[in-house]
Amino acid sequence: MACALQRGLNHHLHIPPTWRQGPTPLTCGILPIGVSHASLTTKGLKWNLDRTTSSITGLLSTSNHILPDAEVVQVGSDEDVIWTHEIPERVMY
């Protein structure tokens, strides 16, 4: 699943509890598409970011994990970014 996150806002992404219960954590990413770089701050991920610069040619968050006990993931950015996260196979069928 992917969606665009508008810059300058503190986004609260609600992850359903049934999605977070499973043998492996959900993989997620934040992509600064169409900009040279973005400053990212997150909460609720295995590797949280604190005003960390992300770019296609540098540090790129493509394989982070949503914490199993994180009901909400918070994402802030100074640029528009793309948020991605996997949908568990068990809820797709």
PyMOL Python script that loads the backbone (N, CA, C, O; Angstrom):
from pymol import cmd

cmd.read_pdbstr("""\
ATOM      1  N   MET A   1       0.851  -1.149   0.000  1.00  0.00           N
ATOM      2  CA  MET A   1       0.000   0.000   0.000  1.00  0.00           C
ATOM      3  C   MET A   1       0.905   1.222   0.000  1.00  0.00           C
ATOM      4  O   MET A   1       1.962   1.221   0.631  1.00  0.00           O
ATOM      5  N   ALA A   2       0.494   2.252  -0.701  1.00  0.00           N
ATOM      6  CA  ALA A   2       1.281   3.482  -0.759  1.00  0.00           C
ATOM      7  C   ALA A   2       0.349   4.685  -0.755  1.00  0.00           C
ATOM      8  O   ALA A   2      -0.773   4.621  -1.256  1.00  0.00           O
ATOM      9  N   CYS A   3       0.832   5.781  -0.184  1.00  0.00           N
ATOM     10  CA  CYS A   3       0.071   7.028  -0.224  1.00  0.00           C
ATOM     11  C   CYS A   3       1.041   8.201  -0.120  1.00  0.00           C
ATOM     12  O   CYS A   3       2.154   8.063   0.387  1.00  0.00           O
ATOM     13  N   ALA A   4       0.598   9.349  -0.605  1.00  0.00           N
ATOM     14  CA  ALA A   4       1.399  10.566  -0.529  1.00  0.00           C
ATOM     15  C   ALA A   4       1.139  11.257   0.803  1.00  0.00           C
ATOM     16  O   ALA A   4      -0.002  11.348   1.256  1.00  0.00           O
ATOM     17  N   LEU A   5       2.207  11.741   1.422  1.00  0.00           N
ATOM     18  CA  LEU A   5       2.099  12.497   2.670  1.00  0.00           C
ATOM     19  C   LEU A   5       2.550  13.928   2.404  1.00  0.00           C
ATOM     20  O   LEU A   5       3.650  14.160   1.903  1.00  0.00           O
ATOM     21  N   GLN A   6       1.697  14.876   2.742  1.00  0.00           N
ATOM     22  CA  GLN A   6       1.977  16.284   2.505  1.00  0.00           C
ATOM     23  C   GLN A   6       3.028  16.800   3.474  1.00  0.00           C
ATOM     24  O   GLN A   6       3.031  16.451   4.655  1.00  0.00           O
ATOM     25  N   ARG A   7       3.902  17.621   2.968  1.00  0.00           N
ATOM     26  CA  ARG A   7       4.971  18.199   3.796  1.00  0.00           C
ATOM     27  C   ARG A   7       4.405  19.124   4.868  1.00  0.00           C
ATOM     28  O   ARG A   7       3.315  19.681   4.733  1.00  0.00           O
ATOM     29  N   GLY A   8       5.175  19.265   5.925  1.00  0.00           N
ATOM     30  CA  GLY A   8       4.834  20.205   6.972  1.00  0.00           C
ATOM     31  C   GLY A   8       3.790  19.740   7.970  1.00  0.00           C
ATOM     32  O   GLY A   8       3.473  20.471   8.908  1.00  0.00           O
ATOM     33  N   LEU A   9       3.250  18.547   7.793  1.00  0.00           N
ATOM     34  CA  LEU A   9       2.240  18.031   8.712  1.00  0.00           C
ATOM     35  C   LEU A   9       2.816  16.877   9.520  1.00  0.00           C
ATOM     36  O   LEU A   9       3.753  16.212   9.078  1.00  0.00           O
ATOM     37  N   ASN A  10       2.258  16.638  10.701  1.00  0.00           N
ATOM     38  CA  ASN A  10       2.618  15.461  11.487  1.00  0.00           C
ATOM     39  C   ASN A  10       1.523  14.426  11.246  1.00  0.00           C
ATOM     40  O   ASN A  10       0.456  14.486  11.856  1.00  0.00           O
ATOM     41  N   HIS A  11       1.792  13.487  10.361  1.00  0.00           N
ATOM     42  CA  HIS A  11       0.797  12.487   9.970  1.00  0.00           C
ATOM     43  C   HIS A  11       0.709  11.385  11.018  1.00  0.00           C
ATOM     44  O   HIS A  11       1.729  10.912  11.520  1.00  0.00           O
ATOM     45  N   HIS A  12      -0.514  10.980  11.345  1.00  0.00           N
ATOM     46  CA  HIS A  12      -0.773   9.874  12.262  1.00  0.00           C
ATOM     47  C   HIS A  12      -1.408   8.753  11.449  1.00  0.00           C
ATOM     48  O   HIS A  12      -2.573   8.842  11.061  1.00  0.00           O
ATOM     49  N   LEU A  13      -0.644   7.709  11.195  1.00  0.00           N
ATOM     50  CA  LEU A  13      -1.096   6.588  10.375  1.00  0.00           C
ATOM     51  C   LEU A  13      -1.543   5.460  11.296  1.00  0.00           C
ATOM     52  O   LEU A  13      -0.732   4.893  12.028  1.00  0.00           O
ATOM     53  N   HIS A  14      -2.817   5.140  11.261  1.00  0.00           N
ATOM     54  CA  HIS A  14      -3.382   4.107  12.134  1.00  0.00           C
ATOM     55  C   HIS A  14      -3.251   2.745  11.457  1.00  0.00           C
ATOM     56  O   HIS A  14      -3.752   2.537  10.352  1.00  0.00           O
ATOM     57  N   ILE A  15      -2.573   1.826  12.132  1.00  0.00           N
ATOM     58  CA  ILE A  15      -2.331   0.486  11.607  1.00  0.00           C
ATOM     59  C   ILE A  15      -3.257  -0.480  12.352  1.00  0.00           C
ATOM     60  O   ILE A  15      -3.163  -0.592  13.574  1.00  0.00           O
ATOM     61  N   PRO A  16      -4.150  -1.180  11.641  1.00  0.00           N
ATOM     62  CA  PRO A  16      -5.089  -2.086  12.315  1.00  0.00           C
ATOM     63  C   PRO A  16      -4.365  -3.135  13.167  1.00  0.00           C
ATOM     64  O   PRO A  16      -3.336  -3.665  12.747  1.00  0.00           O
ATOM     65  N   PRO A  17      -4.893  -3.439  14.358  1.00  0.00           N
ATOM     66  CA  PRO A  17      -4.246  -4.418  15.240  1.00  0.00           C
ATOM     67  C   PRO A  17      -4.062  -5.780  14.579  1.00  0.00           C
ATOM     68  O   PRO A  17      -3.041  -6.436  14.788  1.00  0.00           O
ATOM     69  N   THR A  18      -5.030  -6.206  13.793  1.00  0.00           N
ATOM     70  CA  THR A  18      -4.908  -7.524  13.152  1.00  0.00           C
ATOM     71  C   THR A  18      -3.775  -7.550  12.136  1.00  0.00           C
ATOM     72  O   THR A  18      -3.238  -8.617  11.838  1.00  0.00           O
ATOM     73  N   TRP A  19      -3.406  -6.398  11.604  1.00  0.00           N
ATOM     74  CA  TRP A  19      -2.287  -6.330  10.666  1.00  0.00           C
ATOM     75  C   TRP A  19      -0.955  -6.456  11.394  1.00  0.00           C
ATOM     76  O   TRP A  19       0.021  -6.951  10.831  1.00  0.00           O
ATOM     77  N   ARG A  20      -0.915  -6.004  12.654  1.00  0.00           N
ATOM     78  CA  ARG A  20       0.338  -5.991  13.416  1.00  0.00           C
ATOM     79  C   ARG A  20       0.603  -7.303  14.132  1.00  0.00           C
ATOM     80  O   ARG A  20       1.688  -7.501  14.678  1.00  0.00           O
ATOM     81  N   GLN A  21      -0.381  -8.211  14.138  1.00  0.00           N
ATOM     82  CA  GLN A  21      -0.223  -9.494  14.817  1.00  0.00           C
ATOM     83  C   GLN A  21       0.199 -10.529  13.790  1.00  0.00           C
ATOM     84  O   GLN A  21      -0.568 -10.868  12.889  1.00  0.00           O
ATOM     85  N   GLY A  22       1.384 -11.014  13.923  1.00  0.00           N
ATOM     86  CA  GLY A  22       1.864 -12.017  12.990  1.00  0.00           C
ATOM     87  C   GLY A  22       3.284 -12.401  13.318  1.00  0.00           C
ATOM     88  O   GLY A  22       3.892 -11.843  14.231  1.00  0.00           O
ATOM     89  N   PRO A  23       3.812 -13.347  12.580  1.00  0.00           N
ATOM     90  CA  PRO A  23       5.148 -13.851  12.881  1.00  0.00           C
ATOM     91  C   PRO A  23       6.270 -12.866  12.554  1.00  0.00           C
ATOM     92  O   PRO A  23       7.352 -12.948  13.134  1.00  0.00           O
ATOM     93  N   THR A  24       6.021 -11.938  11.632  1.00  0.00           N
ATOM     94  CA  THR A  24       7.053 -10.969  11.260  1.00  0.00           C
ATOM     95  C   THR A  24       6.458  -9.563  11.257  1.00  0.00           C
ATOM     96  O   THR A  24       5.268  -9.394  10.992  1.00  0.00           O
ATOM     97  N   PRO A  25       7.283  -8.550  11.553  1.00  0.00           N
ATOM     98  CA  PRO A  25       6.773  -7.172  11.541  1.00  0.00           C
ATOM     99  C   PRO A  25       6.480  -6.706  10.114  1.00  0.00           C
ATOM    100  O   PRO A  25       7.053  -7.217   9.152  1.00  0.00           O
ATOM    101  N   LEU A  26       5.583  -5.734   9.996  1.00  0.00           N
ATOM    102  CA  LEU A  26       5.261  -5.165   8.690  1.00  0.00           C
ATOM    103  C   LEU A  26       6.406  -4.285   8.209  1.00  0.00           C
ATOM    104  O   LEU A  26       6.936  -3.475   8.969  1.00  0.00           O
ATOM    105  N   THR A  27       6.782  -4.444   6.954  1.00  0.00           N
ATOM    106  CA  THR A  27       7.823  -3.627   6.351  1.00  0.00           C
ATOM    107  C   THR A  27       7.207  -2.338   5.820  1.00  0.00           C
ATOM    108  O   THR A  27       6.100  -2.340   5.283  1.00  0.00           O
ATOM    109  N   CYS A  28       7.942  -1.235   5.978  1.00  0.00           N
ATOM    110  CA  CYS A  28       7.448   0.055   5.496  1.00  0.00           C
ATOM    111  C   CYS A  28       8.607   0.880   4.952  1.00  0.00           C
ATOM    112  O   CYS A  28       9.773   0.544   5.156  1.00  0.00           O
ATOM    113  N   GLY A  29       8.273   1.956   4.263  1.00  0.00           N
ATOM    114  CA  GLY A  29       9.288   2.842   3.720  1.00  0.00           C
ATOM    115  C   GLY A  29       8.748   4.248   3.530  1.00  0.00           C
ATOM    116  O   GLY A  29       7.536   4.462   3.483  1.00  0.00           O
ATOM    117  N   ILE A  30       9.663   5.202   3.422  1.00  0.00           N
ATOM    118  CA  ILE A  30       9.318   6.599   3.160  1.00  0.00           C
ATOM    119  C   ILE A  30      10.240   7.072   2.042  1.00  0.00           C
ATOM    120  O   ILE A  30      11.462   7.071   2.189  1.00  0.00           O
ATOM    121  N   LEU A  31       9.641   7.476   0.922  1.00  0.00           N
ATOM    122  CA  LEU A  31      10.421   7.800  -0.264  1.00  0.00           C
ATOM    123  C   LEU A  31      10.264   9.268  -0.654  1.00  0.00           C
ATOM    124  O   LEU A  31       9.145   9.732  -0.869  1.00  0.00           O
ATOM    125  N   PRO A  32      11.376  10.003  -0.747  1.00  0.00           N
ATOM    126  CA  PRO A  32      11.317  11.396  -1.193  1.00  0.00           C
ATOM    127  C   PRO A  32      11.354  11.450  -2.726  1.00  0.00           C
ATOM    128  O   PRO A  32      12.413  11.661  -3.317  1.00  0.00           O
ATOM    129  N   ILE A  33      10.211  11.260  -3.353  1.00  0.00           N
ATOM    130  CA  ILE A  33      10.127  11.212  -4.810  1.00  0.00           C
ATOM    131  C   ILE A  33       9.902  12.625  -5.357  1.00  0.00           C
ATOM    132  O   ILE A  33       9.028  13.348  -4.879  1.00  0.00           O
ATOM    133  N   GLY A  34      10.690  13.010  -6.356  1.00  0.00           N
ATOM    134  CA  GLY A  34      10.505  14.311  -6.999  1.00  0.00           C
ATOM    135  C   GLY A  34      11.176  15.473  -6.289  1.00  0.00           C
ATOM    136  O   GLY A  34      11.022  16.622  -6.703  1.00  0.00           O
ATOM    137  N   VAL A  35      11.915  15.194  -5.234  1.00  0.00           N
ATOM    138  CA  VAL A  35      12.670  16.229  -4.518  1.00  0.00           C
ATOM    139  C   VAL A  35      14.089  15.713  -4.307  1.00  0.00           C
ATOM    140  O   VAL A  35      14.326  14.505  -4.337  1.00  0.00           O
ATOM    141  N   SER A  36      15.027  16.625  -4.094  1.00  0.00           N
ATOM    142  CA  SER A  36      16.417  16.188  -3.919  1.00  0.00           C
ATOM    143  C   SER A  36      16.625  15.462  -2.595  1.00  0.00           C
ATOM    144  O   SER A  36      17.429  14.533  -2.510  1.00  0.00           O
ATOM    145  N   HIS A  37      15.898  15.888  -1.560  1.00  0.00           N
ATOM    146  CA  HIS A  37      16.013  15.245  -0.249  1.00  0.00           C
ATOM    147  C   HIS A  37      14.851  15.690   0.632  1.00  0.00           C
ATOM    148  O   HIS A  37      14.147  16.647   0.311  1.00  0.00           O
ATOM    149  N   ALA A  38      14.661  14.997   1.731  1.00  0.00           N
ATOM    150  CA  ALA A  38      13.626  15.347   2.711  1.00  0.00           C
ATOM    151  C   ALA A  38      14.176  15.082   4.106  1.00  0.00           C
ATOM    152  O   ALA A  38      14.957  14.153   4.312  1.00  0.00           O
ATOM    153  N   SER A  39      13.764  15.896   5.046  1.00  0.00           N
ATOM    154  CA  SER A  39      14.116  15.702   6.450  1.00  0.00           C
ATOM    155  C   SER A  39      12.945  14.987   7.118  1.00  0.00           C
ATOM    156  O   SER A  39      11.831  15.510   7.147  1.00  0.00           O
ATOM    157  N   LEU A  40      13.197  13.785   7.656  1.00  0.00           N
ATOM    158  CA  LEU A  40      12.133  12.921   8.169  1.00  0.00           C
ATOM    159  C   LEU A  40      12.231  12.722   9.681  1.00  0.00           C
ATOM    160  O   LEU A  40      13.319  12.587  10.239  1.00  0.00           O
ATOM    161  N   THR A  41      11.071  12.710  10.322  1.00  0.00           N
ATOM    162  CA  THR A  41      10.964  12.371  11.737  1.00  0.00           C
ATOM    163  C   THR A  41       9.845  11.350  11.876  1.00  0.00           C
ATOM    164  O   THR A  41       8.752  11.547  11.345  1.00  0.00           O
ATOM    165  N   THR A  42      10.117  10.251  12.593  1.00  0.00           N
ATOM    166  CA  THR A  42       9.111   9.195  12.745  1.00  0.00           C
ATOM    167  C   THR A  42       9.029   8.727  14.193  1.00  0.00           C
ATOM    168  O   THR A  42       9.943   8.927  14.993  1.00  0.00           O
ATOM    169  N   LYS A  43       7.906   8.101  14.493  1.00  0.00           N
ATOM    170  CA  LYS A  43       7.711   7.451  15.790  1.00  0.00           C
ATOM    171  C   LYS A  43       6.847   6.221  15.538  1.00  0.00           C
ATOM    172  O   LYS A  43       5.873   6.288  14.788  1.00  0.00           O
ATOM    173  N   GLY A  44       7.201   5.094  16.164  1.00  0.00           N
ATOM    174  CA  GLY A  44       6.445   3.856  15.998  1.00  0.00           C
ATOM    175  C   GLY A  44       7.108   2.854  15.072  1.00  0.00           C
ATOM    176  O   GLY A  44       6.519   1.829  14.728  1.00  0.00           O
ATOM    177  N   LEU A  45       8.346   3.155  14.667  1.00  0.00           N
ATOM    178  CA  LEU A  45       9.085   2.254  13.784  1.00  0.00           C
ATOM    179  C   LEU A  45      10.275   1.648  14.523  1.00  0.00           C
ATOM    180  O   LEU A  45      10.729   2.181  15.535  1.00  0.00           O
ATOM    181  N   LYS A  46      10.766   0.537  14.008  1.00  0.00           N
ATOM    182  CA  LYS A  46      11.931  -0.112  14.618  1.00  0.00           C
ATOM    183  C   LYS A  46      13.121   0.846  14.619  1.00  0.00           C
ATOM    184  O   LYS A  46      13.828   0.969  15.620  1.00  0.00           O
ATOM    185  N   TRP A  47      13.335   1.521  13.491  1.00  0.00           N
ATOM    186  CA  TRP A  47      14.417   2.495  13.371  1.00  0.00           C
ATOM    187  C   TRP A  47      13.784   3.863  13.146  1.00  0.00           C
ATOM    188  O   TRP A  47      13.589   4.285  12.006  1.00  0.00           O
ATOM    189  N   ASN A  48      13.463   4.556  14.245  1.00  0.00           N
ATOM    190  CA  ASN A  48      12.867   5.882  14.127  1.00  0.00           C
ATOM    191  C   ASN A  48      13.884   6.872  13.583  1.00  0.00           C
ATOM    192  O   ASN A  48      15.091   6.714  13.766  1.00  0.00           O
ATOM    193  N   LEU A  49      13.375   7.888  12.915  1.00  0.00           N
ATOM    194  CA  LEU A  49      14.206   8.935  12.336  1.00  0.00           C
ATOM    195  C   LEU A  49      13.944  10.228  13.094  1.00  0.00           C
ATOM    196  O   LEU A  49      12.812  10.501  13.495  1.00  0.00           O
ATOM    197  N   ASP A  50      14.992  11.023  13.289  1.00  0.00           N
ATOM    198  CA  ASP A  50      14.871  12.290  14.008  1.00  0.00           C
ATOM    199  C   ASP A  50      15.508  13.391  13.164  1.00  0.00           C
ATOM    200  O   ASP A  50      16.706  13.655  13.264  1.00  0.00           O
ATOM    201  N   ARG A  51      14.687  14.026  12.333  1.00  0.00           N
ATOM    202  CA  ARG A  51      15.158  15.049  11.391  1.00  0.00           C
ATOM    203  C   ARG A  51      16.295  14.501  10.533  1.00  0.00           C
ATOM    204  O   ARG A  51      17.282  15.189  10.275  1.00  0.00           O
ATOM    205  N   THR A  52      16.140  13.270  10.102  1.00  0.00           N
ATOM    206  CA  THR A  52      17.145  12.574   9.305  1.00  0.00           C
ATOM    207  C   THR A  52      16.953  12.902   7.832  1.00  0.00           C
ATOM    208  O   THR A  52      15.839  12.830   7.313  1.00  0.00           O
ATOM    209  N   THR A  53      18.047  13.264   7.158  1.00  0.00           N
ATOM    210  CA  THR A  53      17.979  13.574   5.734  1.00  0.00           C
ATOM    211  C   THR A  53      17.905  12.286   4.933  1.00  0.00           C
ATOM    212  O   THR A  53      18.716  11.377   5.109  1.00  0.00           O
ATOM    213  N   SER A  54      16.920  12.226   4.052  1.00  0.00           N
ATOM    214  CA  SER A  54      16.714  11.059   3.193  1.00  0.00           C
ATOM    215  C   SER A  54      16.730  11.517   1.739  1.00  0.00           C
ATOM    216  O   SER A  54      16.166  12.560   1.407  1.00  0.00           O
ATOM    217  N   SER A  55      17.377  10.736   0.871  1.00  0.00           N
ATOM    218  CA  SER A  55      17.417  11.057  -0.556  1.00  0.00           C
ATOM    219  C   SER A  55      17.574   9.773  -1.356  1.00  0.00           C
ATOM    220  O   SER A  55      17.984   8.741  -0.824  1.00  0.00           O
ATOM    221  N   ILE A  56      17.246   9.849  -2.626  1.00  0.00           N
ATOM    222  CA  ILE A  56      17.387   8.684  -3.505  1.00  0.00           C
ATOM    223  C   ILE A  56      18.852   8.276  -3.620  1.00  0.00           C
ATOM    224  O   ILE A  56      19.148   7.090  -3.766  1.00  0.00           O
ATOM    225  N   THR A  57      19.776   9.238  -3.558  1.00  0.00           N
ATOM    226  CA  THR A  57      21.200   8.932  -3.702  1.00  0.00           C
ATOM    227  C   THR A  57      21.911   8.737  -2.364  1.00  0.00           C
ATOM    228  O   THR A  57      23.109   8.456  -2.344  1.00  0.00           O
ATOM    229  N   GLY A  58      21.204   8.878  -1.257  1.00  0.00           N
ATOM    230  CA  GLY A  58      21.810   8.720   0.070  1.00  0.00           C
ATOM    231  C   GLY A  58      21.017   7.737   0.903  1.00  0.00           C
ATOM    232  O   GLY A  58      20.625   6.674   0.421  1.00  0.00           O
ATOM    233  N   LEU A  59      20.781   8.094   2.156  1.00  0.00           N
ATOM    234  CA  LEU A  59      19.982   7.264   3.052  1.00  0.00           C
ATOM    235  C   LEU A  59      18.552   7.222   2.543  1.00  0.00           C
ATOM    236  O   LEU A  59      17.930   8.264   2.336  1.00  0.00           O
ATOM    237  N   LEU A  60      18.039   6.035   2.344  1.00  0.00           N
ATOM    238  CA  LEU A  60      16.674   5.863   1.842  1.00  0.00           C
ATOM    239  C   LEU A  60      15.972   4.830   2.706  1.00  0.00           C
ATOM    240  O   LEU A  60      16.447   3.702   2.841  1.00  0.00           O
ATOM    241  N   SER A  61      14.856   5.207   3.284  1.00  0.00           N
ATOM    242  CA  SER A  61      14.114   4.326   4.189  1.00  0.00           C
ATOM    243  C   SER A  61      13.158   3.455   3.382  1.00  0.00           C
ATOM    244  O   SER A  61      12.032   3.858   3.090  1.00  0.00           O
ATOM    245  N   THR A  62      13.615   2.259   3.025  1.00  0.00           N
ATOM    246  CA  THR A  62      12.776   1.347   2.233  1.00  0.00           C
ATOM    247  C   THR A  62      12.427   0.067   2.971  1.00  0.00           C
ATOM    248  O   THR A  62      11.516  -0.650   2.558  1.00  0.00           O
ATOM    249  N   SER A  63      13.126  -0.233   4.049  1.00  0.00           N
ATOM    250  CA  SER A  63      12.961  -1.531   4.712  1.00  0.00           C
ATOM    251  C   SER A  63      12.904  -1.397   6.224  1.00  0.00           C
ATOM    252  O   SER A  63      13.531  -2.171   6.946  1.00  0.00           O
ATOM    253  N   ASN A  64      12.153  -0.417   6.700  1.00  0.00           N
ATOM    254  CA  ASN A  64      11.963  -0.255   8.134  1.00  0.00           C
ATOM    255  C   ASN A  64      10.846  -1.193   8.572  1.00  0.00           C
ATOM    256  O   ASN A  64      10.247  -1.864   7.731  1.00  0.00           O
ATOM    257  N   HIS A  65      10.556  -1.254   9.851  1.00  0.00           N
ATOM    258  CA  HIS A  65       9.501  -2.136  10.355  1.00  0.00           C
ATOM    259  C   HIS A  65       8.588  -1.374  11.314  1.00  0.00           C
ATOM    260  O   HIS A  65       9.051  -0.598  12.150  1.00  0.00           O
ATOM    261  N   ILE A  66       7.284  -1.609  11.178  1.00  0.00           N
ATOM    262  CA  ILE A  66       6.309  -1.049  12.104  1.00  0.00           C
ATOM    263  C   ILE A  66       6.346  -1.892  13.375  1.00  0.00           C
ATOM    264  O   ILE A  66       6.246  -3.117  13.313  1.00  0.00           O
ATOM    265  N   LEU A  67       6.489  -1.242  14.523  1.00  0.00           N
ATOM    266  CA  LEU A  67       6.526  -1.979  15.786  1.00  0.00           C
ATOM    267  C   LEU A  67       5.186  -2.674  16.031  1.00  0.00           C
ATOM    268  O   LEU A  67       4.136  -2.078  15.792  1.00  0.00           O
ATOM    269  N   PRO A  68       5.201  -3.921  16.503  1.00  0.00           N
ATOM    270  CA  PRO A  68       3.957  -4.664  16.731  1.00  0.00           C
ATOM    271  C   PRO A  68       2.996  -3.981  17.704  1.00  0.00           C
ATOM    272  O   PRO A  68       1.785  -4.176  17.603  1.00  0.00           O
ATOM    273  N   ASP A  69       3.514  -3.182  18.645  1.00  0.00           N
ATOM    274  CA  ASP A  69       2.644  -2.515  19.616  1.00  0.00           C
ATOM    275  C   ASP A  69       2.319  -1.068  19.236  1.00  0.00           C
ATOM    276  O   ASP A  69       1.713  -0.342  20.023  1.00  0.00           O
ATOM    277  N   ALA A  70       2.717  -0.650  18.042  1.00  0.00           N
ATOM    278  CA  ALA A  70       2.469   0.727  17.594  1.00  0.00           C
ATOM    279  C   ALA A  70       1.103   0.830  16.923  1.00  0.00           C
ATOM    280  O   ALA A  70       0.940   0.449  15.764  1.00  0.00           O
ATOM    281  N   GLU A  71       0.123   1.349  17.662  1.00  0.00           N
ATOM    282  CA  GLU A  71      -1.208   1.543  17.085  1.00  0.00           C
ATOM    283  C   GLU A  71      -1.192   2.647  16.037  1.00  0.00           C
ATOM    284  O   GLU A  71      -1.967   2.625  15.081  1.00  0.00           O
ATOM    285  N   VAL A  72      -0.295   3.616  16.231  1.00  0.00           N
ATOM    286  CA  VAL A  72      -0.174   4.751  15.318  1.00  0.00           C
ATOM    287  C   VAL A  72       1.295   4.938  14.974  1.00  0.00           C
ATOM    288  O   VAL A  72       2.158   4.884  15.850  1.00  0.00           O
ATOM    289  N   VAL A  73       1.573   5.158  13.693  1.00  0.00           N
ATOM    290  CA  VAL A  73       2.905   5.546  13.253  1.00  0.00           C
ATOM    291  C   VAL A  73       2.838   7.029  12.922  1.00  0.00           C
ATOM    292  O   VAL A  73       1.949   7.466  12.191  1.00  0.00           O
ATOM    293  N   GLN A  74       3.773   7.799  13.457  1.00  0.00           N
ATOM    294  CA  GLN A  74       3.820   9.232  13.178  1.00  0.00           C
ATOM    295  C   GLN A  74       4.933   9.514  12.180  1.00  0.00           C
ATOM    296  O   GLN A  74       6.049   9.012  12.315  1.00  0.00           O
ATOM    297  N   VAL A  75       4.611  10.328  11.176  1.00  0.00           N
ATOM    298  CA  VAL A  75       5.588  10.694  10.155  1.00  0.00           C
ATOM    299  C   VAL A  75       5.501  12.194   9.917  1.00  0.00           C
ATOM    300  O   VAL A  75       4.422  12.735   9.678  1.00  0.00           O
ATOM    301  N   GLY A  76       6.645  12.855   9.984  1.00  0.00           N
ATOM    302  CA  GLY A  76       6.739  14.270   9.653  1.00  0.00           C
ATOM    303  C   GLY A  76       7.840  14.473   8.634  1.00  0.00           C
ATOM    304  O   GLY A  76       8.861  13.786   8.673  1.00  0.00           O
ATOM    305  N   SER A  77       7.642  15.415   7.719  1.00  0.00           N
ATOM    306  CA  SER A  77       8.630  15.669   6.678  1.00  0.00           C
ATOM    307  C   SER A  77       8.555  17.122   6.229  1.00  0.00           C
ATOM    308  O   SER A  77       7.490  17.739   6.261  1.00  0.00           O
ATOM    309  N   ASP A  78       9.697  17.661   5.809  1.00  0.00           N
ATOM    310  CA  ASP A  78       9.708  19.024   5.277  1.00  0.00           C
ATOM    311  C   ASP A  78       9.430  19.052   3.775  1.00  0.00           C
ATOM    312  O   ASP A  78       9.393  20.125   3.173  1.00  0.00           O
ATOM    313  N   GLU A  79       9.235  17.889   3.172  1.00  0.00           N
ATOM    314  CA  GLU A  79       8.893  17.768   1.752  1.00  0.00           C
ATOM    315  C   GLU A  79       7.790  16.725   1.601  1.00  0.00           C
ATOM    316  O   GLU A  79       7.598  15.884   2.479  1.00  0.00           O
ATOM    317  N   ASP A  80       7.066  16.785   0.482  1.00  0.00           N
ATOM    318  CA  ASP A  80       6.095  15.735   0.187  1.00  0.00           C
ATOM    319  C   ASP A  80       6.848  14.418  -0.002  1.00  0.00           C
ATOM    320  O   ASP A  80       7.889  14.390  -0.657  1.00  0.00           O
ATOM    321  N   VAL A  81       6.334  13.341   0.562  1.00  0.00           N
ATOM    322  CA  VAL A  81       6.979  12.026   0.456  1.00  0.00           C
ATOM    323  C   VAL A  81       5.921  10.960   0.191  1.00  0.00           C
ATOM    324  O   VAL A  81       4.722  11.196   0.339  1.00  0.00           O
ATOM    325  N   ILE A  82       6.392   9.796  -0.201  1.00  0.00           N
ATOM    326  CA  ILE A  82       5.529   8.635  -0.396  1.00  0.00           C
ATOM    327  C   ILE A  82       5.756   7.675   0.767  1.00  0.00           C
ATOM    328  O   ILE A  82       6.891   7.296   1.056  1.00  0.00           O
ATOM    329  N   TRP A  83       4.670   7.284   1.430  1.00  0.00           N
ATOM    330  CA  TRP A  83       4.707   6.286   2.504  1.00  0.00           C
ATOM    331  C   TRP A  83       4.279   4.955   1.906  1.00  0.00           C
ATOM    332  O   TRP A  83       3.281   4.892   1.187  1.00  0.00           O
ATOM    333  N   THR A  84       5.015   3.899   2.192  1.00  0.00           N
ATOM    334  CA  THR A  84       4.635   2.557   1.749  1.00  0.00           C
ATOM    335  C   THR A  84       4.627   1.621   2.949  1.00  0.00           C
ATOM    336  O   THR A  84       5.439   1.760   3.864  1.00  0.00           O
ATOM    337  N   HIS A  85       3.706   0.669   2.937  1.00  0.00           N
ATOM    338  CA  HIS A  85       3.787  -0.405   3.924  1.00  0.00           C
ATOM    339  C   HIS A  85       3.096  -1.635   3.367  1.00  0.00           C
ATOM    340  O   HIS A  85       2.165  -1.552   2.566  1.00  0.00           O
ATOM    341  N   GLU A  86       3.575  -2.756   3.812  1.00  0.00           N
ATOM    342  CA  GLU A  86       3.029  -4.013   3.305  1.00  0.00           C
ATOM    343  C   GLU A  86       1.687  -4.313   3.953  1.00  0.00           C
ATOM    344  O   GLU A  86       1.425  -3.938   5.095  1.00  0.00           O
ATOM    345  N   ILE A  87       0.853  -4.995   3.195  1.00  0.00           N
ATOM    346  CA  ILE A  87      -0.411  -5.508   3.709  1.00  0.00           C
ATOM    347  C   ILE A  87      -0.193  -6.989   3.970  1.00  0.00           C
ATOM    348  O   ILE A  87       0.207  -7.715   3.060  1.00  0.00           O
ATOM    349  N   PRO A  88      -0.443  -7.456   5.180  1.00  0.00           N
ATOM    350  CA  PRO A  88      -0.202  -8.869   5.477  1.00  0.00           C
ATOM    351  C   PRO A  88      -0.994  -9.772   4.531  1.00  0.00           C
ATOM    352  O   PRO A  88      -2.162  -9.517   4.238  1.00  0.00           O
ATOM    353  N   GLU A  89      -0.349 -10.807   4.071  1.00  0.00           N
ATOM    354  CA  GLU A  89      -0.989 -11.749   3.150  1.00  0.00           C
ATOM    355  C   GLU A  89      -2.264 -12.333   3.744  1.00  0.00           C
ATOM    356  O   GLU A  89      -3.223 -12.596   3.018  1.00  0.00           O
ATOM    357  N   ARG A  90      -2.282 -12.538   5.054  1.00  0.00           N
ATOM    358  CA  ARG A  90      -3.439 -13.167   5.690  1.00  0.00           C
ATOM    359  C   ARG A  90      -4.699 -12.301   5.625  1.00  0.00           C
ATOM    360  O   ARG A  90      -5.798 -12.835   5.771  1.00  0.00           O
ATOM    361  N   VAL A  91      -4.583 -10.981   5.410  1.00  0.00           N
ATOM    362  CA  VAL A  91      -5.777 -10.136   5.316  1.00  0.00           C
ATOM    363  C   VAL A  91      -6.176  -9.860   3.870  1.00  0.00           C
ATOM    364  O   VAL A  91      -7.206  -9.235   3.620  1.00  0.00           O
ATOM    365  N   MET A  92      -5.377 -10.317   2.927  1.00  0.00           N
ATOM    366  CA  MET A  92      -5.670 -10.063   1.517  1.00  0.00           C
ATOM    367  C   MET A  92      -6.625 -11.092   0.930  1.00  0.00           C
ATOM    368  O   MET A  92      -7.229 -10.846  -0.114  1.00  0.00           O
ATOM    369  N   TYR A  93      -6.768 -12.227   1.577  1.00  0.00           N
ATOM    370  CA  TYR A  93      -7.583 -13.291   0.995  1.00  0.00           C
ATOM    371  C   TYR A  93      -8.741 -13.635   1.881  1.00  0.00           C
ATOM    372  O   TYR A  93      -9.535 -14.513   1.546  1.00  0.00           O
TER     373      TYR A  93
END
""", "prot")
cmd.dss("prot")
cmd.show_as("cartoon", "prot")
cmd.util.cbc("prot")
cmd.orient("prot")
